[in-house]
Amino acid sequence: MTGKHKVLIVDDEVHIRRLIDATLKRVGYTTVEASSGREALDRLRQERPDVTLLDLGLPDRDGLELVPLFKQQSDASLIVISARDATEQKVAALDLGADDYLTKPFDTDELLARLRVALRNRTTRDGGATAVTAGDVEIDLLNRIVRKGGREVHLTPKEYGVLAQLAKFPGRVITHGQIMAQVWPREVDHHVEYLRVLVRTLRQKLEDDPQQPQIIGNEPGIGYRLRSGIEG
């Protein structure tokens, strides 16, 4: 796996966090934990997870209050995991913006299946591709895997982040600002030179001849585009 999907686990019960943490790490996810609403909001801003698993019974505030805050501050998918099984609680959470609702006690296989659906929906909700080929390079955006000539290519998280931004919309020019806002979100001043250096490294890993790039095209002064045929 080129880059692991990151999941934020928000629950005040340590044994539940440990259960979910072990389940997710066993299949390759990266996890971050929080035991309160305040800590969860901090983690959300600092860690930028792909999915948040949110318990509603937190010690400092009701989890339902956090649902709209999470959706305002992050594009991560949000799955509520709660012992509250009343229909009105589920409806309230979904109406506030939660993407799914799982009742405790839960089966870990069902949790993993719901995570896969959440990640698939997150990738496709903006109309982006889920799998792209460019020459002999294959980019699997759902599983975060990149192969060249059938062999997996190791990319750093930032290298994968830049490539993924281009691969979501193959053929379109993605501006320097759009890419950097996603890959360097905490940088106040976005220096394009960071991006240029990283694209050079990507070309060395993916292009047959990095000096004559055929996969990652340059639009001088504007941005980059991925030249490809779409599979998914």
C-alpha positions as CSV (number, residue, x, y, z in Angstrom):
1,M,0.0,0.0,0.0
2,T,1.5,3.3,-1.1
3,G,-0.1,5.4,1.6
4,K,-2.4,4.2,4.3
5,H,-5.8,5.7,4.9
6,K,-5.9,7.5,8.2
7,V,-8.9,6.9,10.6
8,L,-9.6,9.1,13.6
9,I,-11.2,7.0,16.4
10,V,-13.2,9.1,18.9
11,D,-14.5,7.2,21.9
12,D,-14.1,7.7,25.7
13,E,-13.9,4.0,26.4
14,V,-10.3,2.9,26.1
15,H,-11.2,-0.8,25.4
16,I,-13.4,0.2,22.5
17,R,-10.6,2.4,21.1
18,R,-8.1,-0.5,21.5
19,L,-10.5,-3.0,19.7
20,I,-11.0,-0.6,16.8
21,D,-7.3,0.3,16.6
22,A,-6.2,-3.4,16.5
23,T,-8.9,-4.2,13.9
24,L,-7.9,-1.3,11.6
25,K,-4.2,-1.7,11.9
26,R,-4.5,-5.4,11.1
27,V,-5.7,-4.6,7.6
28,G,-3.3,-1.7,7.0
29,Y,-5.0,1.5,8.2
30,T,-3.3,4.2,10.2
31,T,-5.1,5.4,13.3
32,V,-5.3,8.4,15.5
33,E,-7.3,8.4,18.8
34,A,-9.2,10.9,20.9
35,S,-11.2,10.4,24.1
36,S,-13.1,13.7,24.2
37,G,-14.8,16.2,21.9
38,R,-12.1,18.8,22.4
39,E,-9.3,16.4,21.7
40,A,-11.2,15.1,18.7
41,L,-11.5,18.6,17.1
42,D,-7.7,19.1,17.7
43,R,-6.9,15.8,16.1
44,L,-9.2,16.5,13.2
45,R,-7.3,19.8,12.4
46,Q,-3.8,18.4,13.0
47,E,-4.1,14.9,11.5
48,R,-6.5,15.4,8.5
49,P,-8.0,11.9,8.7
50,D,-9.8,10.2,5.7
51,V,-12.5,8.9,8.0
52,T,-13.7,9.7,11.5
53,L,-15.4,7.1,13.8
54,L,-17.4,9.1,16.3
55,D,-19.0,7.9,19.6
56,L,-21.9,10.1,20.7
57,G,-21.4,9.6,24.5
58,L,-18.3,11.8,25.1
59,P,-17.5,13.2,28.5
60,D,-17.3,16.9,27.6
61,R,-20.1,17.3,25.0
62,D,-22.7,15.3,23.2
63,G,-21.4,13.7,20.0
64,L,-24.4,15.0,18.0
65,E,-23.1,18.5,18.6
66,L,-19.8,17.5,16.9
67,V,-21.3,16.1,13.7
68,P,-21.9,19.5,12.0
69,L,-18.6,20.9,13.3
70,F,-16.7,17.9,11.9
71,K,-18.3,18.3,8.5
72,Q,-17.6,22.0,8.4
73,Q,-13.9,21.6,9.3
74,S,-13.0,18.5,7.3
75,D,-13.9,16.6,4.2
76,A,-13.3,13.3,6.0
77,S,-16.2,10.8,6.0
78,L,-18.0,10.5,9.3
79,I,-19.3,7.3,10.7
80,V,-21.1,7.4,14.0
81,I,-20.6,4.4,16.3
82,S,-22.9,4.5,19.3
83,A,-24.8,2.4,21.8
84,R,-27.8,4.7,21.1
85,D,-30.0,2.5,18.9
86,A,-33.2,4.6,18.8
87,T,-34.3,5.5,15.3
88,E,-34.6,9.2,16.2
89,Q,-30.9,9.3,17.2
90,K,-29.8,7.7,13.9
91,V,-32.0,10.1,11.9
92,A,-30.7,13.1,13.8
93,A,-27.0,12.1,13.2
94,L,-27.6,11.5,9.5
95,D,-29.6,14.7,9.1
96,L,-26.7,16.6,10.7
97,G,-24.3,15.3,8.2
98,A,-23.0,11.9,9.3
99,D,-22.3,9.5,6.4
100,D,-23.2,6.3,8.3
101,Y,-24.4,5.0,11.6
102,L,-23.2,1.8,13.3
103,T,-24.8,0.5,16.5
104,K,-22.7,-0.9,19.4
105,P,-22.0,-3.8,19.9
106,F,-20.8,-4.1,16.4
107,D,-19.1,-6.8,14.3
108,T,-15.6,-5.8,13.2
109,D,-16.1,-7.2,9.7
110,E,-19.2,-5.0,9.3
111,L,-17.1,-2.0,10.6
112,L,-14.4,-2.7,7.9
113,A,-17.1,-3.0,5.2
114,R,-18.6,0.3,6.2
115,L,-15.2,1.9,6.1
116,R,-14.6,0.6,2.6
117,V,-17.9,2.1,1.5
118,A,-17.1,5.4,3.2
119,L,-13.8,5.7,1.5
120,R,-15.2,4.7,-1.9
121,N,-18.0,7.3,-1.5
122,R,-15.4,9.9,-0.5
123,T,-13.3,9.3,-3.6
124,T,-16.2,9.4,-6.0
125,R,-18.5,12.1,-4.5
126,D,-16.8,14.9,-6.3
127,G,-16.9,13.1,-9.6
128,G,-13.3,12.0,-9.5
129,A,-11.9,8.8,-11.0
130,T,-11.1,5.8,-8.7
131,A,-8.6,4.0,-11.0
132,V,-6.3,5.5,-13.6
133,T,-3.7,4.2,-16.1
134,A,-1.1,6.4,-17.7
135,G,1.2,4.4,-19.9
136,D,2.4,1.5,-17.8
137,V,1.6,3.3,-14.6
138,E,-1.5,2.2,-12.7
139,I,-3.0,4.3,-9.9
140,D,-5.6,2.8,-7.6
141,L,-7.1,5.6,-5.6
142,L,-9.3,3.5,-3.4
143,N,-6.4,1.3,-2.1
144,R,-3.7,4.0,-2.5
145,I,-1.5,1.7,-4.6
146,V,0.7,2.8,-7.5
147,R,2.3,0.3,-9.9
148,K,4.6,0.8,-12.8
149,G,5.0,-2.2,-15.2
150,G,3.0,-4.3,-12.7
151,R,5.4,-3.6,-9.8
152,E,4.4,-1.5,-6.8
153,V,6.1,1.9,-6.5
154,H,6.9,3.3,-3.1
155,L,5.8,6.9,-2.8
156,T,6.0,9.1,0.3
157,P,2.7,10.5,1.6
158,K,3.3,13.9,0.0
159,E,4.3,12.3,-3.3
160,Y,1.2,10.2,-3.3
161,G,-0.9,13.2,-2.3
162,V,0.3,15.2,-5.3
163,L,-0.2,12.3,-7.7
164,A,-3.7,11.6,-6.3
165,Q,-4.8,15.2,-6.9
166,L,-3.8,14.8,-10.6
167,A,-5.2,11.3,-10.9
168,K,-8.7,12.2,-9.6
169,F,-9.2,14.3,-12.7
170,P,-6.9,12.9,-15.5
171,G,-6.4,15.3,-18.4
172,R,-7.5,18.4,-16.5
173,V,-5.0,21.0,-15.4
174,I,-4.8,21.2,-11.6
175,T,-3.4,24.5,-10.4
176,H,-0.4,24.8,-8.2
177,G,-2.6,26.4,-5.5
178,Q,-5.2,23.6,-5.7
179,I,-2.5,20.9,-5.2
180,M,-0.7,22.7,-2.4
181,A,-3.8,23.5,-0.5
182,Q,-4.4,19.8,-0.3
183,V,-0.9,18.5,0.2
184,W,0.6,21.4,2.4
185,P,-2.6,22.6,4.2
186,R,-0.7,24.0,7.2
187,E,1.7,26.1,5.2
188,V,0.8,29.8,5.4
189,D,3.0,30.6,2.4
190,H,2.7,28.1,-0.4
191,H,6.1,28.0,-2.1
192,V,5.7,26.5,-5.6
193,E,9.3,25.4,-5.5
194,Y,8.3,22.7,-2.9
195,L,5.9,21.3,-5.5
196,R,8.4,21.5,-8.4
197,V,10.9,19.5,-6.4
198,L,8.4,16.9,-5.5
199,V,7.1,16.6,-9.1
200,R,10.7,16.0,-10.3
201,T,11.0,13.2,-7.8
202,L,7.7,11.7,-9.0
203,R,8.8,11.8,-12.6
204,Q,12.0,10.0,-11.7
205,K,9.9,7.2,-10.1
206,L,7.2,7.0,-12.8
207,E,8.5,8.2,-16.1
208,D,10.6,6.1,-18.5
209,D,12.5,9.3,-19.3
210,P,12.1,12.0,-16.6
211,Q,13.7,14.5,-19.0
212,Q,10.9,13.9,-21.5
213,P,7.9,13.4,-19.3
214,Q,4.9,11.7,-20.9
215,I,2.8,11.1,-17.7
216,I,2.9,14.3,-15.7
217,G,2.5,17.3,-18.0
218,N,3.5,20.8,-17.1
219,E,1.4,23.9,-17.7
220,P,3.9,26.7,-17.1
221,G,2.8,29.2,-14.5
222,I,-0.4,27.3,-13.9
223,G,-0.1,23.7,-12.8
224,Y,0.1,20.1,-13.9
225,R,-2.0,17.5,-15.6
226,L,-1.9,13.7,-15.7
227,R,-2.1,12.3,-19.2
228,S,-3.9,9.0,-19.1
229,G,-6.7,6.6,-20.1
230,I,-9.3,6.1,-17.3
231,E,-10.1,2.6,-16.1
232,G,-12.5,3.1,-13.2
